[in-house]
Amino acid sequence: MRGSPVLLVFFPWANTPVCSTELVALEERLPRYATAGAAVRALSCDSIYSLRAFADALGLGVPLLSDHWPHGAIAEAYDAFDAELGCARRVTVLVDAVGRLAWRDATEHGDARDPDAPLRALGRLG
């Protein structure tokens, strides 16, 4: 992935309504990310087993990564970990082709993100 932009989509919990809606919307936009040359990864603190069942149930092709152990370490590195609840916060980050944070968006746990906002941010990278 080095040399291309990467979109990291942190989400609180698998198999919950808002997360399911968001990841289905992300899945629908994967071809647009591929055309732009960007890799997409979705991360939560759920176990790999929960994430596999979640992906299978929704028919997701977007790679789901487990930040289960050490618990929340990746989310913490991107200021996307809710220590009180023990889960990732609803944060999206776009890392540019040289590894710099180019864009960040966050919403509250129960609020869905704008599914097109990351695509607009990617378009501004040039």
TIMI-2910 file (N, C-alpha, C, CB; in pm, 1 decimal, decimal comma, always signed):
<rs>
+----------+----------+----------+----------+----------+----------+----------+----------+----------+----------+----------+----------+------+
!      n_x !      n_y !      n_z !     ca_x !     ca_y !     ca_z !      c_x !      c_y !      c_z !     cb_x !     cb_y !     cb_z ! resn !
+----------+----------+----------+----------+----------+----------+----------+----------+----------+----------+----------+----------+------+
!    +81,8 !   -119,0 !     +0,0 !     +0,0 !     +0,0 !     +0,0 !    +86,4 !   +125,7 !     +0,0 !    -93,2 !     -0,4 !   +119,8 !  Met !
!   +212,3 !   +112,5 !    +38,9 !   +300,2 !   +229,3 !    +38,1 !   +305,2 !   +283,7 !   -103,6 !   +443,6 !   +193,6 !    +89,8 !  Arg !
!   +292,3 !   +413,0 !   -116,4 !   +291,4 !   +475,0 !   -247,6 !   +152,7 !   +504,5 !   -299,3 !   +362,1 !   +388,5 !   -344,1 !  Gly !
!    +50,6 !   +464,6 !   -224,5 !    -87,8 !   +495,8 !   -262,6 !   -163,7 !   +540,4 !   -138,7 !   -157,7 !   +372,7 !   -329,1 !  Ser !
!   -268,9 !   +619,8 !   -156,5 !   -347,8 !   +663,1 !    -40,7 !   -418,3 !   +543,5 !    +25,4 !   -451,8 !   +769,6 !    -83,5 !  Pro !
!   -442,0 !   +557,7 !   +154,1 !   -512,5 !   +454,6 !   +230,6 !   -622,0 !   +521,7 !   +312,8 !   -414,0 !   +375,0 !   +322,9 !  Val !
!   -741,6 !   +468,3 !   +302,4 !   -853,4 !   +514,9 !   +383,1 !   -872,2 !   +416,0 !   +497,3 !   -984,2 !   +529,4 !   +297,6 !  Leu !
!   -864,2 !   +465,4 !   +620,2 !   -887,2 !   +383,5 !   +739,4 !  -1020,0 !   +424,7 !   +800,2 !   -770,7 !   +398,8 !   +843,2 !  Leu !
!  -1110,5 !   +329,9 !   +809,6 !  -1244,8 !   +356,6 !   +859,9 !  -1260,4 !   +280,5 !   +991,7 !  -1355,6 !   +314,3 !   +755,3 !  Val !
!  -1251,4 !   +353,1 !  +1102,5 !  -1268,7 !   +292,7 !  +1234,7 !  -1417,4 !   +288,1 !  +1267,2 !  -1190,3 !   +372,1 !  +1344,0 !  Phe !
!  -1464,1 !   +174,3 !  +1320,1 !  -1604,0 !   +163,5 !  +1359,0 !  -1613,2 !    +91,0 !  +1493,1 !  -1686,6 !    +89,4 !  +1250,0 !  Phe !
!  -1714,7 !   +125,9 !  +1573,8 !  -1723,1 !    +73,6 !  +1710,7 !  -1743,9 !    -77,5 !  +1721,3 !  -1833,9 !   +141,7 !  +1781,7 !  Pro !
!  -1849,9 !   -129,2 !  +1660,6 !  -1883,4 !   -270,2 !  +1682,1 !  -1944,4 !   -333,4 !  +1558,3 !  -1979,0 !   -284,2 !  +1799,0 !  Trp !
!  -1904,3 !   -454,7 !  +1531,8 !  -1966,4 !   -532,4 !  +1425,2 !  -2109,9 !   -567,0 !  +1464,4 !  -1884,9 !   -661,2 !  +1396,0 !  Ala !
!  -2191,2 !   -591,6 !  +1365,2 !  -2329,2 !   -636,8 !  +1385,3 !  -2417,6 !   -537,7 !  +1458,6 !  -2328,9 !   -764,7 !  +1460,1 !  Asn !
!  -2392,7 !   -410,0 !  +1439,2 !  -2479,4 !   -306,7 !  +1495,2 !  -2537,6 !   -226,8 !  +1378,6 !  -2400,9 !   -213,4 !  +1595,4 !  Thr !
!  -2654,0 !   -166,4 !  +1397,6 !  -2723,2 !   -102,3 !  +1284,9 !  -2644,2 !     +6,8 !  +1212,2 !  -2849,7 !    -43,6 !  +1333,6 !  Pro !
!  -2588,1 !   +102,2 !  +1285,3 !  -2517,9 !   +212,3 !  +1219,1 !  -2391,5 !   +160,9 !  +1150,1 !  -2482,4 !   +323,1 !  +1320,9 !  Val !
!  -2316,3 !    +75,3 !  +1215,9 !  -2194,2 !    +21,2 !  +1155,5 !  -2227,3 !    -60,9 !  +1031,2 !  -2117,3 !    -65,2 !  +1257,3 !  Cys !
!  -2333,0 !   -138,0 !  +1036,5 !  -2373,8 !   -217,6 !   +920,9 !  -2408,8 !   -127,3 !   +803,5 !  -2493,3 !   -307,5 !   +956,5 !  Ser !
!  -2487,2 !    -23,9 !   +828,7 !  -2526,2 !    +70,3 !   +723,4 !  -2403,9 !   +138,0 !   +663,3 !  -2623,1 !   +176,0 !   +778,5 !  Thr !
!  -2312,2 !   +181,3 !   +749,5 !  -2192,4 !   +249,6 !   +700,6 !  -2104,2 !   +158,1 !   +615,7 !  -2112,2 !   +303,7 !   +817,7 !  Glu !
!  -2087,1 !    +34,9 !   +659,0 !  -1998,7 !    -54,1 !   +584,6 !  -2059,8 !   -100,2 !   +453,7 !  -1963,3 !   -173,6 !   +668,6 !  Leu !
!  -2190,0 !   -113,8 !   +448,4 !  -2255,5 !   -143,9 !   +320,7 !  -2235,8 !    -26,4 !   +224,4 !  -2407,7 !   -173,2 !   +341,6 !  Val !
!  -2251,0 !    +95,6 !   +273,8 !  -2228,6 !   +214,4 !   +190,6 !  -2083,6 !   +220,8 !   +143,9 !  -2265,0 !   +342,7 !   +268,0 !  Ala !
!  -1989,7 !   +186,2 !   +230,4 !  -1848,4 !   +183,9 !   +193,3 !  -1824,4 !    +78,5 !    +85,2 !  -1759,8 !   +155,6 !   +317,2 !  Leu !
!  -1882,9 !    -37,0 !   +102,6 !  -1870,3 !   -145,8 !     +4,2 !  -1918,7 !   -101,0 !   -133,8 !  -1950,2 !   -269,8 !    +50,4 !  Glu !
!  -2029,8 !    -29,1 !   -136,4 !  -2085,3 !    +18,9 !   -263,5 !  -1990,6 !   +114,9 !   -334,5 !  -2219,3 !    +87,3 !   -239,8 !  Glu !
!  -1905,2 !   +183,3 !   -259,2 !  -1814,7 !   +283,5 !   -316,1 !  -1673,9 !   +228,5 !   -343,8 !  -1805,2 !   +402,1 !   -222,2 !  Arg !
!  -1648,3 !   +102,0 !   -311,5 !  -1514,9 !    +44,8 !   -331,5 !  -1463,1 !    +61,4 !   -474,0 !  -1516,6 !   -101,3 !   -296,1 !  Leu !
!  -1546,0 !    +42,6 !   -577,8 !  -1492,9 !    +62,3 !   -713,7 !  -1439,1 !   +204,0 !   -736,4 !  -1601,3 !    +32,5 !   -816,3 !  Pro !
!  -1501,5 !   +302,1 !   -674,8 !  -1454,4 !   +440,1 !   -691,1 !  -1319,1 !   +460,1 !   -622,8 !  -1557,6 !   +539,2 !   -634,1 !  Arg !
!  -1299,4 !   +396,0 !   -508,0 !  -1169,2 !   +403,2 !   -441,0 !  -1063,0 !   +332,5 !   -524,1 !  -1176,8 !   +341,1 !   -299,9 !  Tyr !
!  -1098,4 !   +217,9 !   -579,9 !  -1004,9 !   +142,9 !   -663,4 !   -963,9 !   +225,3 !   -784,5 !  -1066,9 !     +9,6 !   -708,1 !  Ala !
!  -1059,5 !   +290,7 !   -848,0 !  -1029,8 !   +375,8 !   -963,5 !   -934,1 !   +488,1 !   -925,3 !  -1159,2 !   +434,4 !  -1021,6 !  Thr !
!   -949,6 !   +540,4 !   -804,4 !   -862,7 !   +648,8 !   -756,9 !   -728,0 !   +596,9 !   -705,6 !   -933,0 !   +727,1 !   -646,2 !  Ala !
!   -711,5 !   +464,3 !   -702,8 !   -584,7 !   +406,3 !   -657,8 !   -567,5 !   +403,6 !   -508,1 !   -472,1 !   +480,9 !   -717,0 !  Gly !
!   -677,7 !   +409,1 !   -433,6 !   -670,8 !   +410,3 !   -287,3 !   -709,3 !   +274,7 !   -229,1 !   -762,1 !   +519,6 !   -230,5 !  Ala !
!   -637,5 !   +234,2 !   -127,0 !   -672,5 !   +113,8 !    -52,1 !   -769,7 !   +153,8 !    +58,8 !   -544,4 !    +43,7 !     +6,8 !  Ala !
!   -861,3 !    +64,7 !    +90,5 !   -959,9 !    +90,7 !   +196,2 !   -952,2 !    -22,7 !   +298,1 !  -1105,4 !   +103,6 !   +137,3 !  Val !
!   -949,2 !    +13,8 !   +425,2 !   -950,1 !    -83,0 !   +533,9 !  -1045,4 !    -32,0 !   +641,0 !   -806,4 !   -105,8 !   +591,7 !  Arg !
!  -1126,5 !   -122,2 !   +696,0 !  -1215,9 !    -88,2 !   +806,6 !  -1166,9 !   -162,0 !   +930,9 !  -1365,4 !   -125,2 !   +773,5 !  Ala !
!  -1163,9 !    -92,2 !  +1043,4 !  -1106,9 !   -148,4 !  +1165,4 !  -1201,0 !   -133,0 !  +1283,6 !   -973,9 !    -82,5 !  +1196,4 !  Leu !
!  -1206,2 !   -237,2 !  +1365,5 !  -1275,3 !   -228,9 !  +1493,8 !  -1197,8 !   -312,2 !  +1594,9 !  -1423,7 !   -277,9 !  +1482,2 !  Ser !
!  -1236,1 !   -302,2 !  +1718,7 !  -1170,0 !   -378,3 !  +1825,7 !  -1233,9 !   -515,6 !  +1844,6 !  -1175,1 !   -300,1 !  +1957,5 !  Cys !
!  -1326,6 !   -551,7 !  +1757,6 !  -1387,5 !   -684,3 !  +1762,4 !  -1284,0 !   -790,9 !  +1727,9 !  -1507,8 !   -692,5 !  +1665,9 !  Asp !
!  -1311,1 !   -912,9 !  +1765,8 !  -1221,2 !  -1023,0 !  +1731,9 !  -1231,6 !  -1054,5 !  +1582,7 !  -1253,9 !  -1148,7 !  +1816,5 !  Ser !
!  -1133,3 !  -1123,9 !  +1531,2 !  -1135,4 !  -1161,6 !  +1390,1 !  -1255,0 !  -1251,4 !  +1359,8 !  -1004,8 !  -1232,4 !  +1351,5 !  Ile !
!  -1298,0 !  -1328,9 !  +1456,6 !  -1411,4 !  -1419,7 !  +1436,0 !  -1541,9 !  -1341,6 !  +1421,6 !  -1422,2 !  -1519,6 !  +1552,9 !  Tyr !
!  -1559,9 !  -1240,8 !  +1504,1 !  -1678,6 !  -1155,2 !  +1493,5 !  -1678,8 !  -1080,5 !  +1360,6 !  -1684,3 !  -1055,1 !  +1611,0 !  Ser !
!  -1562,5 !  -1030,7 !  +1322,7 !  -1552,8 !   -955,1 !  +1197,5 !  -1578,2 !  -1044,4 !  +1076,4 !  -1415,2 !   -889,2 !  +1185,7 !  Leu !
!  -1530,9 !  -1168,8 !  +1079,5 !  -1554,4 !  -1260,8 !   +968,3 !  -1703,7 !  -1289,4 !   +954,9 !  -1475,6 !  -1392,6 !   +988,5 !  Arg !
!  -1770,7 !  -1314,6 !  +1066,6 !  -1915,3 !  -1340,4 !  +1063,4 !  -1991,5 !  -1217,6 !  +1014,4 !  -1965,9 !  -1381,6 !  +1203,0 !  Ala !
!  -1948,6 !  -1101,1 !  +1057,0 !  -2009,1 !   -974,2 !  +1016,3 !  -1993,6 !   -954,4 !   +865,2 !  -1944,9 !   -855,8 !  +1093,4 !  Phe !
!  -1872,5 !   -972,7 !   +815,2 !  -1846,4 !   -957,1 !   +672,0 !  -1926,9 !  -1057,9 !   +590,8 !  -1696,5 !   -973,3 !   +642,6 !  Ala !
!  -1932,8 !  -1181,1 !   +635,9 !  -2008,5 !  -1284,5 !   +564,8 !  -2157,6 !  -1252,8 !   +562,0 !  -1985,6 !  -1421,0 !   +629,7 !  Asp !
!  -2209,8 !  -1205,9 !   +674,6 !  -2353,8 !  -1176,1 !   +683,7 !  -2393,7 !  -1062,4 !   +590,4 !  -2391,8 !  -1140,1 !   +827,7 !  Ala !
!  -2304,4 !   -964,9 !   +573,6 !  -2334,6 !   -849,4 !   +488,9 !  -2279,7 !   -862,8 !   +347,1 !  -2279,4 !   -724,5 !   +552,1 !  Leu !
!  -2203,3 !   -968,7 !   +321,9 !  -2142,8 !   -985,6 !   +190,9 !  -2037,8 !   -880,1 !   +161,4 !  -2248,7 !   -982,4 !    +84,9 !  Gly !
!  -1958,7 !   -845,4 !   +262,2 !  -1859,1 !   -739,6 !   +246,9 !  -1730,3 !   -792,8 !   +185,5 !  -1829,5 !   -675,1 !   +381,6 !  Leu !
!  -1674,6 !   -714,3 !    +94,8 !  -1544,4 !   -743,9 !    +38,2 !  -1436,7 !   -651,7 !    +91,3 !  -1549,9 !   -734,6 !   -111,3 !  Gly !
!  -1478,5 !   -541,3 !   +151,7 !  -1380,9 !   -448,7 !   +210,1 !  -1307,3 !   -522,9 !   +322,5 !  -1451,1 !   -317,2 !   +264,5 !  Val !
!  -1174,3 !   -514,5 !   +324,9 !  -1100,6 !   -582,0 !   +431,6 !  -1134,7 !   -523,9 !   +569,0 !   -950,1 !   -571,6 !   +406,4 !  Pro !
!  -1171,3 !   -613,2 !   +660,9 !  -1199,3 !   -574,2 !   +798,9 !  -1081,8 !   -619,4 !   +884,3 !  -1334,5 !   -636,1 !   +850,4 !  Leu !
!  -1023,9 !   -526,1 !   +957,0 !   -907,9 !   -555,0 !  +1040,0 !   -946,0 !   -549,9 !  +1187,4 !   -794,0 !   -456,1 !  +1010,4 !  Leu !
!   -893,0 !   -644,7 !  +1263,2 !   -919,2 !   -650,8 !  +1406,1 !   -810,2 !   -577,4 !  +1483,5 !   -929,1 !   -796,5 !  +1452,7 !  Ser !
!   -851,7 !   -483,1 !  +1563,3 !   -762,8 !   -409,0 !  +1653,0 !   -785,0 !   -461,7 !  +1795,1 !   -789,3 !   -253,2 !  +1644,9 !  Asp !
!   -801,8 !   -593,4 !  +1802,3 !   -840,9 !   -658,4 !  +1927,9 !   -725,3 !   -670,5 !  +2027,4 !   -896,9 !   -796,0 !  +1898,9 !  His !
!   -604,4 !   -698,6 !  +1977,8 !   -493,5 !   -715,4 !  +2070,7 !   -364,6 !   -666,7 !  +2008,5 !   -479,9 !   -861,1 !  +2113,0 !  Trp !
!   -286,7 !   -583,3 !  +2076,8 !   -327,1 !   -518,6 !  +2201,4 !   -450,2 !   -430,8 !  +2177,6 !   -210,8 !   -434,3 !  +2259,2 !  Pro !
!   -542,4 !   -444,3 !  +2265,4 !   -676,3 !   -389,5 !  +2249,0 !   -675,0 !   -239,9 !  +2218,0 !   -757,3 !   -414,9 !  +2373,4 !  His !
!   -719,0 !   -207,0 !  +2094,6 !   -733,4 !    -67,2 !  +2054,6 !   -605,4 !     +6,6 !  +2022,9 !   -802,1 !     +4,8 !  +2159,7 !  Gly !
!   -493,8 !    -63,0 !  +2006,9 !   -364,7 !     +4,7 !  +1985,7 !   -361,9 !    +85,8 !  +1856,2 !   -251,8 !    -97,7 !  +1983,8 !  Ala !
!   -418,3 !    +33,4 !  +1750,1 !   -418,6 !   +107,3 !  +1623,3 !   -511,3 !   +227,6 !  +1634,4 !   -462,4 !    +15,8 !  +1505,7 !  Ile !
!   -630,7 !   +205,9 !  +1688,6 !   -724,7 !   +316,9 !  +1707,0 !   -663,1 !   +424,7 !  +1795,6 !   -857,2 !   +266,5 !  +1768,4 !  Ala !
!   -595,2 !   +384,0 !  +1899,1 !   -529,7 !   +479,7 !  +1988,9 !   -427,2 !   +563,1 !  +1912,6 !   -461,8 !   +406,3 !  +2106,6 !  Glu !
!   -352,1 !   +500,8 !  +1824,4 !   -250,0 !   +572,0 !  +1746,7 !   -310,8 !   +679,1 !  +1656,2 !   -170,1 !   +473,1 !  +1662,6 !  Ala !
!   -436,3 !   +661,0 !  +1617,4 !   -505,1 !   +758,9 !  +1531,6 !   -607,1 !   +841,4 !  +1609,5 !   -574,8 !   +687,6 !  +1415,7 !  Tyr !
!   -594,5 !   +843,4 !  +1742,2 !   -686,1 !   +917,5 !  +1828,9 !   -830,4 !   +878,8 !  +1798,1 !   -666,5 !  +1069,9 !  +1811,8 !  Asp !
!   -851,8 !   +748,7 !  +1785,5 !   -983,8 !   +697,6 !  +1749,7 !  -1030,9 !   +590,2 !  +1847,4 !   -981,8 !   +641,6 !  +1607,9 !  Ala !
!   -975,2 !   +587,9 !  +1968,4 !  -1013,0 !   +486,1 !  +2066,1 !  -1091,7 !   +548,8 !  +2179,7 !   -888,9 !   +414,1 !  +2120,8 !  Phe !
!  -1204,2 !   +490,0 !  +2212,7 !  -1286,6 !   +532,7 !  +2326,0 !  -1254,1 !   +439,8 !  +2442,8 !  -1441,2 !   +529,6 !  +2290,6 !  Asp !
!  -1166,6 !   +485,0 !  +2530,4 !  -1121,2 !   +402,2 !  +2641,9 !  -1234,3 !   +369,3 !  +2738,1 !  -1009,2 !   +471,8 !  +2716,4 !  Ala !
!  -1329,3 !   +459,2 !  +2752,3 !  -1440,4 !   +436,1 !  +2844,2 !  -1528,3 !   +319,9 !  +2797,3 !  -1524,5 !   +563,3 !  +2858,3 !  Glu !
!  -1554,2 !   +313,9 !  +2666,5 !  -1637,5 !   +206,2 !  +2611,8 !  -1556,0 !    +86,8 !  +2563,2 !  -1721,3 !   +259,2 !  +2497,9 !  Leu !
!  -1425,5 !   +104,4 !  +2548,1 !  -1339,5 !     -4,4 !  +2503,5 !  -1355,2 !    -40,7 !  +2357,5 !  -1365,3 !   -124,0 !  +2585,3 !  Gly !
!  -1384,7 !    +60,1 !  +2275,7 !  -1405,1 !    +35,0 !  +2132,7 !  -1349,3 !   +151,4 !  +2051,9 !  -1555,7 !    +13,8 !  +2100,9 !  Cys !
!  -1341,7 !   +128,7 !  +1921,7 !  -1302,3 !   +238,2 !  +1833,3 !  -1414,9 !   +340,4 !  +1827,9 !  -1268,4 !   +185,8 !  +1690,8 !  Ala !
!  -1376,4 !   +465,6 !  +1810,0 !  -1476,1 !   +568,8 !  +1785,0 !  -1503,7 !   +570,2 !  +1635,2 !  -1427,9 !   +709,7 !  +1835,9 !  Arg !
!  -1607,1 !   +636,8 !  +1595,2 !  -1648,0 !   +645,8 !  +1454,7 !  -1562,1 !   +754,1 !  +1387,8 !  -1802,9 !   +678,8 !  +1441,3 !  Arg !
!  -1441,0 !   +713,1 !  +1345,5 !  -1341,2 !   +803,7 !  +1289,3 !  -1295,7 !   +749,1 !  +1154,1 !  -1219,9 !   +821,0 !  +1386,4 !  Val !
!  -1277,3 !   +839,4 !  +1059,4 !  -1223,7 !   +804,4 !   +928,3 !  -1100,5 !   +889,2 !   +904,0 !  -1329,7 !   +825,3 !   +815,3 !  Thr !
!   -992,3 !   +825,7 !   +859,1 !   -871,7 !   +900,0 !   +825,4 !   -825,3 !   +860,5 !   +686,0 !   -760,2 !   +874,6 !   +929,5 !  Val !
!   -773,1 !   +958,3 !   +616,9 !   -714,3 !   +936,3 !   +485,3 !   -565,6 !   +966,7 !   +497,5 !   -783,1 !  +1025,5 !   +374,6 !  Leu !
!   -484,8 !   +865,0 !   +468,1 !   -340,1 !   +878,2 !   +471,5 !   -293,8 !   +890,3 !   +326,9 !   -271,5 !   +756,4 !   +545,0 !  Val !
!   -213,5 !   +991,8 !   +297,3 !   -172,1 !  +1013,2 !   +158,2 !    -64,6 !   +912,5 !   +116,8 !   -119,9 !  +1157,0 !   +139,2 !  Asp !
!    -20,8 !   +922,3 !     -5,5 !    +71,0 !   +824,6 !    -63,9 !   +207,9 !   +820,7 !     +3,7 !    +89,0 !   +854,0 !   -209,5 !  Ala !
!   +244,8 !   +925,6 !    +75,9 !   +373,6 !   +926,4 !   +145,2 !   +358,6 !   +901,9 !   +295,7 !   +444,2 !  +1058,9 !   +121,6 !  Val !
!   +237,5 !   +866,1 !   +339,3 !   +216,4 !   +829,1 !   +478,4 !   +174,8 !   +940,6 !   +571,1 !   +337,1 !   +770,2 !   +530,0 !  Gly !
!   +136,6 !  +1055,6 !   +517,0 !    +93,2 !  +1167,9 !   +601,0 !    -58,1 !  +1167,2 !   +615,7 !   +140,4 !  +1302,3 !   +541,7 !  Arg !
!   -103,6 !  +1207,8 !   +731,6 !   -246,8 !  +1222,4 !   +754,1 !   -296,8 !  +1338,9 !   +669,0 !   -278,4 !  +1245,4 !   +905,8 !  Leu !
!   -383,8 !  +1309,0 !   +573,1 !   -431,1 !  +1411,2 !   +479,5 !   -569,7 !  +1463,0 !   +516,0 !   -432,9 !  +1355,7 !   +338,4 !  Ala !
!   -648,1 !  +1379,6 !   +587,3 !   -786,4 !  +1418,4 !   +617,8 !   -835,8 !  +1331,3 !   +731,1 !   -879,3 !  +1404,9 !   +492,6 !  Trp !
!   -922,4 !  +1389,7 !   +815,1 !   -979,4 !  +1316,1 !   +928,9 !  -1121,5 !  +1363,1 !   +949,5 !   -894,9 !  +1336,4 !  +1058,9 !  Arg !
!  -1208,1 !  +1268,2 !   +981,4 !  -1348,0 !  +1299,6 !  +1009,2 !  -1392,6 !  +1212,6 !  +1125,5 !  -1438,6 !  +1277,0 !   +883,0 !  Asp !
!  -1478,7 !  +1265,5 !  +1209,8 !  -1529,0 !  +1188,4 !  +1323,5 !  -1673,6 !  +1227,6 !  +1352,0 !  -1440,6 !  +1210,8 !  +1449,2 !  Ala !
!  -1751,5 !  +1129,7 !  +1393,9 !  -1887,8 !  +1154,8 !  +1438,7 !  -1908,4 !  +1082,5 !  +1571,5 !  -1992,4 !  +1108,1 !  +1332,0 !  Thr !
!  -2018,3 !  +1111,4 !  +1634,1 !  -2052,6 !  +1044,0 !  +1759,5 !  -2089,0 !   +898,0 !  +1730,2 !  -2170,5 !  +1117,1 !  +1831,7 !  Glu !
!  -2087,0 !   +815,1 !  +1833,2 !  -2111,9 !   +671,2 !  +1816,0 !  -2239,9 !   +640,5 !  +1738,8 !  -2118,4 !   +604,5 !  +1950,9 !  His !
!  -2347,8 !   +706,4 !  +1767,1 !  -2475,1 !   +674,1 !  +1703,8 !  -2502,8 !   +745,8 !  +1573,3 !  -2583,3 !   +703,6 !  +1796,8 !  Gly !
!  -2411,8 !   +833,9 !  +1530,9 !  -2433,7 !   +913,2 !  +1409,8 !  -2354,7 !   +856,4 !  +1292,9 !  -2394,9 !  +1059,6 !  +1433,6 !  Asp !
!  -2423,6 !   +825,4 !  +1185,1 !  -2357,1 !   +773,4 !  +1065,1 !  -2277,7 !   +883,7 !   +996,6 !  -2460,1 !   +713,3 !   +967,3 !  Ala !
!  -2167,9 !   +844,9 !   +936,5 !  -2083,8 !   +937,8 !   +861,0 !  -2139,7 !   +957,7 !   +720,3 !  -1938,4 !   +886,3 !   +854,2 !  Arg !
!  -2103,8 !  +1069,2 !   +659,5 !  -2136,1 !  +1095,7 !   +520,0 !  -2051,1 !  +1000,4 !   +435,9 !  -2110,0 !  +1247,3 !   +481,3 !  Asp !
!  -2112,2 !   +906,0 !   +363,2 !  -2032,5 !   +805,7 !   +291,3 !  -1952,3 !   +862,2 !   +174,7 !  -2122,4 !   +697,7 !   +240,5 !  Pro !
!  -1984,5 !   +982,1 !   +128,6 !  -1912,0 !  +1041,0 !    +16,8 !  -1802,8 !  +1138,3 !    +59,9 !  -2008,0 !  +1111,1 !    -73,6 !  Asp !
!  -1797,9 !  +1174,2 !   +186,7 !  -1697,0 !  +1269,4 !   +234,1 !  -1554,2 !  +1220,3 !   +209,1 !  -1716,7 !  +1295,9 !   +382,8 !  Ala !
!  -1522,1 !  +1092,8 !   +235,5 !  -1384,7 !  +1048,7 !   +207,2 !  -1348,9 !  +1054,2 !    +58,9 !  -1365,2 !   +907,8 !   +257,7 !  Pro !
!  -1445,4 !  +1027,4 !    -27,7 !  -1419,2 !  +1036,6 !   -172,0 !  -1388,1 !  +1179,8 !   -213,3 !  -1539,3 !   +984,2 !   -251,8 !  Leu !
!  -1459,7 !  +1275,4 !   -154,1 !  -1431,3 !  +1415,6 !   -183,4 !  -1291,0 !  +1453,1 !   -133,5 !  -1538,2 !  +1507,2 !   -118,5 !  Arg !
!  -1255,8 !  +1404,1 !    -14,3 !  -1122,4 !  +1432,3 !    +39,7 !  -1015,1 !  +1369,2 !    -48,3 !  -1110,1 !  +1380,4 !   +184,7 !  Ala !
!  -1039,1 !  +1249,5 !    -94,5 !   -944,6 !  +1182,1 !   -183,2 !   -928,0 !  +1260,9 !   -313,2 !   -991,5 !  +1038,2 !   -213,3 !  Leu !
!  -1036,2 !  +1315,0 !   -364,5 !  -1030,2 !  +1395,6 !   -485,7 !   -946,9 !  +1521,7 !   -468,8 !  -1168,7 !  +1432,5 !   -529,0 !  Gly !
!   -943,0 !  +1574,0 !   -346,5 !   -863,6 !  +1695,3 !   -320,1 !   -714,6 !  +1666,0 !   -307,7 !   -912,5 !  +1762,8 !   -192,9 !  Arg !
!   -678,2 !  +1537,8 !   -292,5 !   -535,1 !  +1504,2 !   -281,5 !   -461,3 !  +1532,5 !   -411,9 !   -517,6 !  +1356,3 !   -242,8 !  Leu !
!   -535,6 !  +1524,9 !   -523,6 !   -472,3 !  +1552,4 !   -653,8 !   -396,7 !  +1437,3 !   -697,0 !   -382,8 !  +1671,7 !   -649,8 !  Gly !
+----------+----------+----------+----------+----------+----------+----------+----------+----------+----------+----------+----------+------+
</rs>
